[in-house]
Amino acid sequence: MNTTTETQISHLRAGLNGNVISADDPRYEDARRVVFTGFDSRPAAIVRAGDASDVARVVTLARETGAELAVRGGGHSRAGHGTSEGGIVLDLSRMNAVEVDPAGRTAWAQTGATAGAYTTATAEHGLATGLGDTGSVGLGGITLGGGIGFLVRKHGLTIDDLLAAEVVTADGELLEVDEERHADLFWALRGGGGNVGVATRLRFRLHEIDHVVGGMLLLPASTDVITGMVAAADAAPEELSMIANILKAPPLPFIPAEQHGKPVVIALMVYAGGAEAGDSAIAPIRALATPLADMVRPIRYPEMYAGPEPPPPAFGAGTNILVDGLPERGAETILEHLETATAPVAAVQLRVLGGAMARVPADATAFGHRGARLMVNVAAMYQQAEERTEHEAWASALTTALSDGATPPAYVGFVGDEGEEGARRAYPPATLERLARVKRQYDPDNLFRLNVNVPADMK
Ligand SMILES: Cc1cc2nc3c(=O)[nH]c(=O)nc-3n(C[C@H](O)[C@H](O)[C@H](O)COP(=O)(O)OP(=O)(O)OC[C@H]3O[C@@H](n4cnc5c(N)ncnc54)[C@H](O)[C@@H]3O)c2cc1C
Protein backbone atom coordinates (compact mmCIF):
# COMPACT_ATOMS: atom_id res chain seq x y z
CA MET A 1 0.00 0.00 0.00
CA ASN A 2 1.47 3.34 -1.00
CA THR A 3 1.43 6.48 1.13
CA THR A 4 -1.23 8.13 -1.05
CA THR A 5 -3.57 5.31 -0.16
CA GLU A 6 -2.62 5.49 3.52
CA THR A 7 -3.40 9.20 3.60
CA GLN A 8 -6.67 8.66 1.84
CA ILE A 9 -7.62 5.90 4.27
CA SER A 10 -7.11 8.38 7.15
CA HIS A 11 -9.41 10.81 5.35
CA LEU A 12 -11.94 8.06 4.84
CA ARG A 13 -11.91 7.31 8.58
CA ALA A 14 -13.04 10.83 9.41
CA GLY A 15 -16.38 10.86 7.65
CA LEU A 16 -17.40 7.23 7.89
CA ASN A 17 -20.56 5.90 9.51
CA GLY A 18 -18.89 2.53 10.00
CA ASN A 19 -15.24 2.10 10.95
CA VAL A 20 -11.82 1.38 9.54
CA ILE A 21 -9.61 -1.30 11.04
CA SER A 22 -5.94 -1.27 10.15
CA ALA A 23 -2.99 -3.36 11.31
CA ASP A 24 -2.39 -1.35 14.50
CA ASP A 25 -5.96 -1.92 15.71
CA PRO A 26 -6.54 -4.63 18.37
CA ARG A 27 -9.53 -5.85 16.30
CA TYR A 28 -7.38 -6.41 13.22
CA GLU A 29 -6.47 -10.10 13.75
CA ASP A 30 -10.10 -11.04 14.14
CA ALA A 31 -11.35 -8.73 11.40
CA ARG A 32 -9.01 -10.06 8.73
CA ARG A 33 -10.23 -13.65 9.12
CA VAL A 34 -12.54 -15.26 6.60
CA VAL A 35 -14.44 -18.53 6.99
CA PHE A 36 -11.72 -20.68 5.38
CA THR A 37 -9.15 -19.86 8.02
CA GLY A 38 -6.11 -20.73 5.89
CA PHE A 39 -6.37 -17.47 3.95
CA ASP A 40 -3.91 -15.45 5.97
CA SER A 41 -3.82 -12.21 3.97
CA ARG A 42 -3.07 -8.90 5.64
CA PRO A 43 -5.23 -6.15 4.10
CA ALA A 44 -4.10 -2.53 4.41
CA ALA A 45 -7.53 -1.72 5.79
CA ILE A 46 -10.78 -3.44 6.59
CA VAL A 47 -13.71 -1.09 6.33
CA ARG A 48 -16.80 -2.18 8.20
CA ALA A 49 -19.28 -0.12 6.24
CA GLY A 50 -22.21 1.41 8.08
CA ASP A 51 -24.36 2.29 5.09
CA ALA A 52 -24.45 2.64 1.31
CA SER A 53 -22.65 5.98 1.39
CA ASP A 54 -19.72 4.28 3.15
CA VAL A 55 -19.75 1.63 0.43
CA ALA A 56 -19.64 4.31 -2.26
CA ARG A 57 -16.71 6.02 -0.56
CA VAL A 58 -14.72 2.80 -0.28
CA VAL A 59 -15.39 1.88 -3.90
CA THR A 60 -14.27 5.35 -4.98
CA LEU A 61 -11.13 5.13 -2.84
CA ALA A 62 -10.18 1.76 -4.32
CA ARG A 63 -10.79 3.02 -7.84
CA GLU A 64 -8.78 6.21 -7.33
CA THR A 65 -5.82 4.57 -5.57
CA GLY A 66 -5.74 1.35 -7.58
CA ALA A 67 -5.89 -0.67 -4.34
CA GLU A 68 -7.24 -4.19 -4.68
CA LEU A 69 -10.83 -4.32 -3.42
CA ALA A 70 -12.28 -7.38 -1.69
CA VAL A 71 -16.03 -7.30 -1.09
CA ARG A 72 -16.99 -9.43 1.89
CA GLY A 73 -20.43 -10.43 3.12
CA GLY A 74 -20.50 -13.69 5.06
CA GLY A 75 -16.88 -14.53 4.15
CA HIS A 76 -17.60 -18.02 2.73
CA SER A 77 -15.73 -17.75 -0.56
CA ARG A 78 -13.76 -20.97 -0.94
CA ALA A 79 -11.26 -19.09 -3.10
CA GLY A 80 -10.65 -16.55 -0.32
CA HIS A 81 -12.16 -13.70 -2.32
CA GLY A 82 -13.31 -11.99 0.86
CA THR A 83 -9.81 -10.81 1.74
CA SER A 84 -6.83 -9.19 0.05
CA GLU A 85 -3.09 -9.00 0.62
CA GLY A 86 -2.37 -5.29 1.00
CA GLY A 87 -5.69 -4.16 -0.44
CA ILE A 88 -8.95 -2.90 1.04
CA VAL A 89 -11.61 -5.21 2.42
CA LEU A 90 -15.12 -3.82 2.23
CA ASP A 91 -16.84 -5.74 5.04
CA LEU A 92 -20.63 -5.52 4.79
CA SER A 93 -21.43 -7.54 7.92
CA ARG A 94 -22.66 -4.53 9.90
CA MET A 95 -25.16 -3.72 7.19
CA ASN A 96 -27.54 -6.44 8.25
CA ALA A 97 -31.01 -4.93 8.67
CA VAL A 98 -34.01 -6.91 7.43
CA GLU A 99 -37.37 -5.15 6.97
CA VAL A 100 -40.31 -7.42 6.31
CA ASP A 101 -43.55 -6.22 4.72
CA PRO A 102 -45.85 -9.10 5.69
CA ALA A 103 -48.89 -7.69 3.89
CA GLY A 104 -47.01 -7.13 0.64
CA ARG A 105 -45.10 -10.43 1.06
CA THR A 106 -41.78 -8.78 0.39
CA ALA A 107 -38.67 -7.92 2.37
CA TRP A 108 -35.85 -5.44 1.97
CA ALA A 109 -32.58 -6.70 3.41
CA GLN A 110 -29.13 -5.24 3.62
CA THR A 111 -26.64 -7.60 2.04
CA GLY A 112 -24.46 -8.11 5.12
CA ALA A 113 -27.26 -10.09 6.79
CA THR A 114 -26.69 -13.83 6.89
CA ALA A 115 -29.04 -16.32 5.26
CA GLY A 116 -29.97 -17.58 8.73
CA ALA A 117 -30.73 -14.13 10.18
CA TYR A 118 -32.85 -13.24 7.14
CA THR A 119 -34.80 -16.50 7.46
CA THR A 120 -35.37 -15.97 11.19
CA ALA A 121 -36.70 -12.46 10.53
CA THR A 122 -39.12 -13.50 7.78
CA ALA A 123 -40.22 -16.63 9.69
CA GLU A 124 -41.71 -14.38 12.37
CA HIS A 125 -44.43 -13.79 9.79
CA GLY A 126 -44.60 -17.37 8.52
CA LEU A 127 -42.83 -16.29 5.34
CA ALA A 128 -39.60 -17.30 3.58
CA THR A 129 -37.37 -16.79 0.57
CA GLY A 130 -35.34 -19.82 -0.50
CA LEU A 131 -31.63 -19.52 0.34
CA GLY A 132 -29.00 -22.23 0.86
CA ASP A 133 -28.20 -24.98 3.36
CA THR A 134 -26.03 -22.94 5.75
CA GLY A 135 -27.21 -20.12 8.00
CA SER A 136 -23.91 -18.26 8.20
CA VAL A 137 -23.56 -17.73 4.43
CA GLY A 138 -23.94 -14.07 3.43
CA LEU A 139 -27.25 -13.01 1.89
CA GLY A 140 -25.50 -10.88 -0.75
CA GLY A 141 -22.99 -13.55 -1.73
CA ILE A 142 -25.49 -16.35 -2.13
CA THR A 143 -28.02 -14.21 -3.96
CA LEU A 144 -25.59 -12.79 -6.48
CA GLY A 145 -24.45 -16.29 -7.42
CA GLY A 146 -28.02 -17.53 -7.90
CA GLY A 147 -28.90 -19.33 -4.67
CA ILE A 148 -29.69 -23.04 -4.64
CA GLY A 149 -31.32 -24.39 -1.49
CA PHE A 150 -34.17 -26.17 0.21
CA LEU A 151 -36.88 -24.47 -1.87
CA VAL A 152 -35.19 -24.63 -5.27
CA ARG A 153 -37.60 -27.07 -6.89
CA LYS A 154 -40.67 -25.45 -5.37
CA HIS A 155 -39.83 -21.75 -5.80
CA GLY A 156 -36.67 -21.64 -7.93
CA LEU A 157 -33.34 -19.98 -7.25
CA THR A 158 -32.98 -17.15 -4.75
CA ILE A 159 -32.65 -14.72 -7.68
CA ASP A 160 -36.03 -15.83 -8.97
CA ASP A 161 -37.47 -14.06 -5.93
CA LEU A 162 -35.27 -10.98 -6.27
CA LEU A 163 -37.48 -8.01 -7.15
CA ALA A 164 -35.09 -5.08 -6.89
CA ALA A 165 -31.68 -4.08 -5.62
CA GLU A 166 -29.59 -1.09 -4.66
CA VAL A 167 -26.11 -1.27 -6.13
CA VAL A 168 -22.97 0.81 -5.89
CA THR A 169 -21.24 0.67 -9.25
CA ALA A 170 -17.52 1.12 -9.93
CA ASP A 171 -17.92 4.88 -10.40
CA GLY A 172 -19.25 5.13 -6.83
CA GLU A 173 -22.86 5.79 -7.81
CA LEU A 174 -25.74 4.20 -5.89
CA LEU A 175 -28.33 2.89 -8.36
CA GLU A 176 -31.77 1.44 -7.78
CA VAL A 177 -32.25 -1.42 -10.20
CA ASP A 178 -35.11 -3.72 -11.17
CA GLU A 179 -36.78 -5.03 -14.33
CA GLU A 180 -37.46 -1.43 -15.47
CA ARG A 181 -34.58 0.62 -14.10
CA HIS A 182 -31.08 -0.32 -15.30
CA ALA A 183 -32.58 -3.61 -16.46
CA ASP A 184 -29.26 -4.89 -17.86
CA LEU A 185 -27.54 -4.33 -14.54
CA PHE A 186 -30.39 -6.09 -12.73
CA TRP A 187 -30.05 -8.98 -15.18
CA ALA A 188 -26.29 -9.23 -14.55
CA LEU A 189 -26.66 -9.00 -10.80
CA ARG A 190 -28.80 -12.16 -10.79
CA GLY A 191 -26.10 -14.78 -11.23
CA GLY A 192 -23.17 -12.50 -12.08
CA GLY A 193 -21.60 -13.17 -8.68
CA GLY A 194 -20.44 -9.67 -7.72
CA ASN A 195 -18.87 -8.81 -11.08
CA VAL A 196 -20.92 -5.67 -11.71
CA GLY A 197 -21.10 -3.79 -8.42
CA VAL A 198 -21.65 -3.95 -4.68
CA ALA A 199 -25.24 -4.76 -3.80
CA THR A 200 -26.15 -2.90 -0.63
CA ARG A 201 -29.84 -3.81 -0.33
CA LEU A 202 -32.00 -6.48 -1.92
CA ARG A 203 -35.77 -6.72 -2.16
CA PHE A 204 -37.20 -10.22 -2.17
CA ARG A 205 -40.55 -11.87 -2.75
CA LEU A 206 -41.66 -13.98 0.23
CA HIS A 207 -43.63 -17.21 0.18
CA GLU A 208 -45.97 -18.55 2.81
CA ILE A 209 -43.74 -21.22 4.30
CA ASP A 210 -44.15 -21.90 7.96
CA HIS A 211 -44.40 -25.58 8.83
CA VAL A 212 -42.62 -28.00 6.54
CA VAL A 213 -41.49 -31.60 6.75
CA GLY A 214 -37.75 -31.40 7.01
CA GLY A 215 -34.52 -32.41 8.63
CA MET A 216 -31.81 -34.99 8.21
CA LEU A 217 -31.97 -38.61 7.13
CA LEU A 218 -28.86 -40.74 7.55
CA LEU A 219 -28.50 -43.83 5.39
CA PRO A 220 -25.61 -46.20 4.71
CA ALA A 221 -24.05 -45.23 1.36
CA SER A 222 -24.24 -48.18 -1.01
CA THR A 223 -24.37 -47.81 -4.79
CA ASP A 224 -28.08 -48.74 -4.72
CA VAL A 225 -28.83 -46.11 -2.09
CA ILE A 226 -26.99 -43.38 -4.03
CA THR A 227 -28.56 -44.25 -7.38
CA GLY A 228 -31.98 -44.77 -5.80
CA MET A 229 -31.79 -41.50 -3.93
CA VAL A 230 -31.13 -39.46 -7.09
CA ALA A 231 -33.98 -41.25 -8.89
CA ALA A 232 -36.38 -40.80 -5.96
CA ALA A 233 -35.56 -37.10 -5.52
CA ASP A 234 -36.02 -36.58 -9.25
CA ALA A 235 -39.40 -38.34 -9.25
CA ALA A 236 -40.60 -36.60 -6.07
CA PRO A 237 -43.07 -33.70 -6.17
CA GLU A 238 -41.49 -30.27 -6.54
CA GLU A 239 -42.27 -29.51 -2.91
CA LEU A 240 -39.32 -31.74 -2.04
CA SER A 241 -35.77 -30.44 -2.39
CA MET A 242 -32.89 -32.50 -1.07
CA ILE A 243 -29.18 -31.97 -0.45
CA ALA A 244 -27.46 -35.34 -0.05
CA ASN A 245 -23.90 -35.46 1.29
CA ILE A 246 -21.94 -38.66 0.81
CA LEU A 247 -18.93 -39.00 3.05
CA LYS A 248 -17.22 -41.26 5.54
CA ALA A 249 -19.26 -40.94 8.72
CA PRO A 250 -17.67 -38.48 11.13
CA PRO A 251 -17.71 -39.37 14.84
CA LEU A 252 -20.84 -37.37 15.62
CA PRO A 253 -23.07 -38.29 18.54
CA PHE A 254 -26.15 -39.04 16.41
CA ILE A 255 -24.22 -41.50 14.22
CA PRO A 256 -23.94 -45.03 15.70
CA ALA A 257 -20.31 -45.67 16.71
CA GLU A 258 -20.01 -48.80 14.51
CA GLN A 259 -20.73 -46.61 11.44
CA HIS A 260 -17.95 -44.09 12.09
CA GLY A 261 -15.55 -44.06 9.14
CA LYS A 262 -17.95 -45.96 6.88
CA PRO A 263 -19.57 -44.23 3.88
CA VAL A 264 -22.95 -42.73 4.68
CA VAL A 265 -25.42 -40.37 3.05
CA ILE A 266 -26.41 -37.41 5.17
CA ALA A 267 -29.50 -36.20 3.32
CA LEU A 268 -30.95 -32.84 4.31
CA MET A 269 -34.39 -32.23 2.91
CA VAL A 270 -37.43 -30.00 2.99
CA TYR A 271 -40.90 -30.86 1.83
CA ALA A 272 -42.57 -27.45 1.58
CA GLY A 273 -46.13 -28.63 2.14
CA GLY A 274 -48.39 -30.61 4.50
CA ALA A 275 -47.20 -33.31 6.88
CA GLU A 276 -49.07 -36.22 5.32
CA ALA A 277 -48.12 -35.38 1.75
CA GLY A 278 -44.54 -34.84 2.94
CA ASP A 279 -44.38 -38.28 4.50
CA SER A 280 -45.57 -39.91 1.26
CA ALA A 281 -43.08 -37.89 -0.80
CA ILE A 282 -40.20 -38.91 1.45
CA ALA A 283 -41.27 -42.56 1.85
CA PRO A 284 -39.39 -43.83 -1.26
CA ILE A 285 -36.18 -42.26 0.08
CA ARG A 286 -36.65 -43.68 3.56
CA ALA A 287 -37.27 -47.09 1.98
CA LEU A 288 -33.87 -47.20 0.26
CA ALA A 289 -32.22 -48.70 3.37
CA THR A 290 -32.80 -48.96 7.09
CA PRO A 291 -32.02 -45.41 8.26
CA LEU A 292 -29.11 -45.05 10.70
CA ALA A 293 -30.81 -41.90 11.98
CA ASP A 294 -34.06 -40.28 10.93
CA MET A 295 -34.68 -36.72 12.05
CA VAL A 296 -37.06 -35.76 9.24
CA ARG A 297 -40.25 -34.52 10.84
CA PRO A 298 -42.74 -31.64 10.84
CA ILE A 299 -40.76 -28.56 11.82
CA ARG A 300 -40.86 -24.83 11.39
CA TYR A 301 -38.82 -23.92 8.34
CA PRO A 302 -36.04 -21.91 10.09
CA GLU A 303 -35.15 -25.00 12.14
CA MET A 304 -33.28 -26.16 9.04
CA TYR A 305 -30.67 -23.58 10.02
CA ALA A 306 -30.82 -24.12 13.76
CA GLY A 307 -28.11 -26.73 14.43
CA PRO A 308 -24.47 -25.87 15.10
CA GLU A 309 -22.36 -25.58 11.96
CA PRO A 310 -19.20 -27.70 11.67
CA PRO A 311 -16.01 -25.78 12.49
CA PRO A 312 -14.60 -24.35 9.26
CA PRO A 313 -11.48 -25.99 7.83
CA ALA A 314 -8.41 -24.04 6.76
CA PHE A 315 -9.02 -24.80 3.08
CA GLY A 316 -11.56 -26.39 0.81
CA ALA A 317 -10.45 -27.93 -2.47
CA GLY A 318 -12.96 -28.91 -5.10
CA THR A 319 -15.54 -27.74 -7.51
CA ASN A 320 -18.95 -28.62 -8.88
CA ILE A 321 -20.49 -29.83 -12.10
CA LEU A 322 -24.00 -29.56 -13.47
CA VAL A 323 -25.07 -32.73 -15.24
CA ASP A 324 -28.16 -34.51 -16.52
CA GLY A 325 -27.69 -37.29 -14.00
CA LEU A 326 -25.11 -39.68 -12.64
CA PRO A 327 -23.40 -41.70 -15.37
CA GLU A 328 -23.56 -45.47 -15.34
CA ARG A 329 -21.30 -46.64 -12.52
CA GLY A 330 -21.44 -43.05 -11.13
CA ALA A 331 -22.30 -44.24 -7.64
CA GLU A 332 -19.42 -46.76 -7.68
CA THR A 333 -17.08 -44.00 -8.86
CA ILE A 334 -18.12 -41.78 -5.96
CA LEU A 335 -17.59 -44.51 -3.38
CA GLU A 336 -14.24 -45.57 -4.86
CA HIS A 337 -12.95 -41.98 -4.81
CA LEU A 338 -14.14 -41.40 -1.24
CA GLU A 339 -12.14 -44.50 -0.31
CA THR A 340 -8.91 -43.08 -1.79
CA ALA A 341 -9.35 -39.50 -0.52
CA THR A 342 -6.54 -38.36 1.76
CA ALA A 343 -8.17 -35.16 3.05
CA PRO A 344 -9.43 -35.18 6.65
CA VAL A 345 -12.94 -34.62 5.29
CA ALA A 346 -13.92 -35.47 1.72
CA ALA A 347 -17.50 -35.31 0.52
CA VAL A 348 -19.66 -35.47 -2.56
CA GLN A 349 -22.88 -33.50 -2.48
CA LEU A 350 -25.77 -34.26 -4.79
CA ARG A 351 -28.60 -31.80 -5.40
CA VAL A 352 -31.38 -32.83 -7.75
CA LEU A 353 -32.66 -29.68 -9.47
CA GLY A 354 -35.48 -28.99 -11.93
CA GLY A 355 -38.96 -27.80 -11.00
CA ALA A 356 -39.47 -24.04 -10.66
CA MET A 357 -35.77 -23.33 -11.29
CA ALA A 358 -36.01 -24.92 -14.73
CA ARG A 359 -39.12 -22.99 -15.77
CA VAL A 360 -37.33 -19.62 -15.87
CA PRO A 361 -35.94 -18.95 -19.36
CA ALA A 362 -32.16 -19.37 -19.64
CA ASP A 363 -31.69 -15.78 -20.82
CA ALA A 364 -33.89 -14.15 -18.13
CA THR A 365 -30.98 -13.80 -15.68
CA ALA A 366 -27.21 -14.31 -15.67
CA PHE A 367 -27.78 -17.82 -14.31
CA GLY A 368 -27.93 -19.62 -17.64
CA HIS A 369 -27.82 -23.31 -16.75
CA ARG A 370 -31.53 -23.60 -16.07
CA GLY A 371 -31.89 -27.07 -17.55
CA ALA A 372 -29.37 -28.74 -15.25
CA ARG A 373 -30.91 -31.76 -13.52
CA LEU A 374 -28.22 -32.52 -10.97
CA MET A 375 -25.46 -30.59 -9.24
CA VAL A 376 -22.52 -32.65 -8.04
CA ASN A 377 -20.39 -30.72 -5.61
CA VAL A 378 -17.07 -32.28 -4.69
CA ALA A 379 -15.16 -30.95 -1.68
CA ALA A 380 -12.03 -31.92 0.21
CA MET A 381 -11.48 -30.02 3.45
CA TYR A 382 -7.91 -29.83 4.69
CA GLN A 383 -5.59 -27.90 7.00
CA GLN A 384 -2.17 -27.64 5.34
CA ALA A 385 -1.66 -25.24 2.42
CA GLU A 386 1.02 -27.48 0.83
CA GLU A 387 -1.55 -30.26 0.33
CA ARG A 388 -3.55 -28.17 -2.11
CA THR A 389 -2.35 -29.84 -5.32
CA GLU A 390 -3.08 -33.32 -3.99
CA HIS A 391 -6.65 -32.54 -2.93
CA GLU A 392 -7.48 -30.44 -5.99
CA ALA A 393 -6.25 -33.34 -8.15
CA TRP A 394 -8.50 -35.76 -6.25
CA ALA A 395 -11.55 -33.52 -6.68
CA SER A 396 -10.79 -32.84 -10.32
CA ALA A 397 -10.37 -36.55 -11.13
CA LEU A 398 -13.72 -37.30 -9.54
CA THR A 399 -15.62 -34.50 -11.31
CA THR A 400 -14.03 -35.51 -14.62
CA ALA A 401 -15.12 -39.10 -14.10
CA LEU A 402 -18.69 -37.94 -13.44
CA SER A 403 -18.86 -35.39 -16.28
CA ASP A 404 -20.54 -35.68 -19.65
CA GLY A 405 -17.95 -33.54 -21.44
CA ALA A 406 -14.53 -31.94 -21.20
CA THR A 407 -15.61 -28.62 -19.65
CA PRO A 408 -18.78 -29.38 -17.73
CA PRO A 409 -21.04 -26.50 -16.73
CA ALA A 410 -20.90 -25.36 -13.12
CA TYR A 411 -22.75 -23.34 -10.51
CA VAL A 412 -20.77 -20.15 -9.86
CA GLY A 413 -21.42 -20.30 -6.09
CA PHE A 414 -19.32 -23.46 -5.74
CA VAL A 415 -16.64 -22.70 -8.33
CA GLY A 416 -13.25 -22.55 -6.60
CA ASP A 417 -10.15 -20.71 -7.74
CA GLU A 418 -10.33 -21.84 -11.38
CA GLY A 419 -9.43 -18.69 -13.33
CA GLU A 420 -10.97 -18.12 -16.74
CA GLU A 421 -12.17 -21.70 -17.05
CA GLY A 422 -14.31 -21.24 -13.95
CA ALA A 423 -16.14 -18.32 -15.60
CA ARG A 424 -16.55 -20.26 -18.84
CA ARG A 425 -18.07 -23.18 -16.96
CA ALA A 426 -20.36 -20.92 -14.91
CA TYR A 427 -21.69 -18.94 -17.85
CA PRO A 428 -22.88 -20.33 -21.20
CA PRO A 429 -21.45 -18.36 -24.18
CA ALA A 430 -24.49 -16.07 -24.67
CA THR A 431 -24.60 -15.25 -20.93
CA LEU A 432 -20.87 -14.62 -20.85
CA GLU A 433 -21.07 -12.28 -23.81
CA ARG A 434 -23.91 -10.29 -22.25
CA LEU A 435 -22.17 -10.17 -18.85
CA ALA A 436 -19.03 -8.79 -20.51
CA ARG A 437 -21.19 -6.16 -22.23
CA VAL A 438 -22.71 -5.06 -18.89
CA LYS A 439 -19.23 -5.11 -17.41
CA ARG A 440 -17.99 -2.77 -20.17
CA GLN A 441 -20.72 -0.32 -19.24
CA TYR A 442 -20.51 -0.45 -15.44
CA ASP A 443 -16.99 -1.69 -14.57
CA PRO A 444 -14.75 -1.37 -17.65
CA ASP A 445 -11.53 -1.39 -15.58
CA ASN A 446 -12.48 -4.50 -13.61
CA LEU A 447 -12.48 -2.97 -10.14
CA PHE A 448 -14.65 -5.89 -9.01
CA ARG A 449 -12.31 -8.72 -9.89
CA LEU A 450 -12.03 -10.83 -6.73
CA ASN A 451 -14.76 -13.19 -7.84
CA VAL A 452 -15.36 -15.71 -10.63
CA ASN A 453 -14.22 -12.96 -12.91
CA VAL A 454 -15.68 -11.81 -16.20
CA PRO A 455 -13.47 -8.96 -17.43
CA ALA A 456 -14.98 -6.46 -19.86
CA ASP A 457 -12.98 -7.83 -22.81
CA MET A 458 -13.79 -11.49 -22.19
CA LYS A 459 -15.15 -13.20 -25.30
C1 LIG B 1 -20.41 -24.02 3.95
C2 LIG B 1 -20.99 -23.43 2.69
C3 LIG B 1 -22.28 -23.74 2.32
C4 LIG B 1 -22.84 -23.21 1.17
N1 LIG B 1 -24.12 -23.55 0.82
C5 LIG B 1 -24.67 -23.02 -0.29
C6 LIG B 1 -25.98 -23.39 -0.68
O1 LIG B 1 -26.65 -24.21 -0.03
N2 LIG B 1 -26.49 -22.83 -1.79
C7 LIG B 1 -25.79 -21.94 -2.55
O2 LIG B 1 -26.34 -21.45 -3.53
N3 LIG B 1 -24.53 -21.59 -2.22
C8 LIG B 1 -23.96 -22.12 -1.13
N4 LIG B 1 -22.66 -21.81 -0.80
C9 LIG B 1 -21.89 -20.95 -1.71
C10 LIG B 1 -22.05 -19.50 -1.30
O3 LIG B 1 -23.34 -19.04 -1.68
C11 LIG B 1 -20.99 -18.63 -1.99
O4 LIG B 1 -19.72 -19.04 -1.59
C12 LIG B 1 -21.20 -17.15 -1.67
O5 LIG B 1 -20.43 -16.35 -2.54
C13 LIG B 1 -20.82 -16.86 -0.24
O6 LIG B 1 -21.22 -15.59 0.11
P1 LIG B 1 -20.59 -14.89 1.41
O7 LIG B 1 -21.13 -13.52 1.44
O8 LIG B 1 -20.79 -15.76 2.59
O9 LIG B 1 -19.05 -14.94 1.08
P2 LIG B 1 -17.92 -13.76 0.78
O10 LIG B 1 -16.67 -14.50 0.80
O11 LIG B 1 -18.14 -12.69 1.78
O12 LIG B 1 -18.34 -13.28 -0.61
C14 LIG B 1 -18.06 -14.06 -1.73
C15 LIG B 1 -18.01 -13.19 -2.96
O13 LIG B 1 -19.31 -12.76 -3.26
C16 LIG B 1 -19.29 -11.42 -3.70
N5 LIG B 1 -20.15 -10.64 -2.82
C17 LIG B 1 -20.59 -10.96 -1.59
N6 LIG B 1 -21.46 -10.03 -1.16
C18 LIG B 1 -21.55 -9.12 -2.14
C19 LIG B 1 -22.31 -7.92 -2.32
N7 LIG B 1 -23.16 -7.49 -1.40
N8 LIG B 1 -22.16 -7.23 -3.47
C20 LIG B 1 -21.32 -7.65 -4.42
N9 LIG B 1 -20.58 -8.77 -4.33
C21 LIG B 1 -20.72 -9.49 -3.19
C22 LIG B 1 -17.86 -10.97 -3.72
O14 LIG B 1 -17.34 -11.20 -5.01
C23 LIG B 1 -17.20 -11.92 -2.77
O15 LIG B 1 -15.87 -12.13 -3.09
C24 LIG B 1 -22.07 -22.34 0.35
C25 LIG B 1 -20.74 -22.05 0.70
C26 LIG B 1 -20.20 -22.58 1.85
C27 LIG B 1 -18.78 -22.30 2.20
The ligand as an ORCA input file, in Angstrom:
! r2SCAN-3c Opt
* xyz 0 1
  C     -20.412    -24.021      3.953
  C     -20.985    -23.434      2.687
  C     -22.275    -23.739      2.322
  C     -22.840    -23.210      1.167
  N     -24.122    -23.549      0.820
  C     -24.673    -23.023     -0.289
  C     -25.982    -23.392     -0.680
  O     -26.649    -24.205     -0.033
  N     -26.495    -22.828     -1.794
  C     -25.788    -21.938     -2.548
  O     -26.338    -21.453     -3.531
  N     -24.531    -21.588     -2.224
  C     -23.961    -22.123     -1.126
  N     -22.659    -21.811     -0.800
  C     -21.891    -20.946     -1.709
  C     -22.052    -19.499     -1.300
  O     -23.336    -19.044     -1.679
  C     -20.994    -18.625     -1.992
  O     -19.721    -19.043     -1.594
  C     -21.199    -17.151     -1.669
  O     -20.430    -16.355     -2.537
  C     -20.816    -16.863     -0.241
  O     -21.216    -15.586      0.108
  P     -20.595    -14.889      1.411
  O     -21.131    -13.516      1.436
  O     -20.792    -15.756      2.587
  O     -19.050    -14.939      1.082
  P     -17.923    -13.762      0.782
  O     -16.667    -14.499      0.798
  O     -18.144    -12.690      1.779
  O     -18.343    -13.279     -0.606
  C     -18.061    -14.058     -1.731
  C     -18.006    -13.192     -2.963
  O     -19.312    -12.757     -3.260
  C     -19.292    -11.423     -3.704
  N     -20.155    -10.638     -2.822
  C     -20.594    -10.959     -1.588
  N     -21.460    -10.031     -1.157
  C     -21.555     -9.115     -2.143
  C     -22.314     -7.921     -2.316
  N     -23.161     -7.492     -1.398
  N     -22.156     -7.230     -3.466
  C     -21.318     -7.653     -4.424
  N     -20.585     -8.774     -4.331
  C     -20.722     -9.495     -3.194
  C     -17.861    -10.967     -3.722
  O     -17.337    -11.198     -5.014
  C     -17.200    -11.924     -2.772
  O     -15.867    -12.134     -3.086
  C     -22.072    -22.339      0.346
  C     -20.745    -22.045      0.702
  C     -20.200    -22.583      1.852
  C     -18.779    -22.297      2.201
*
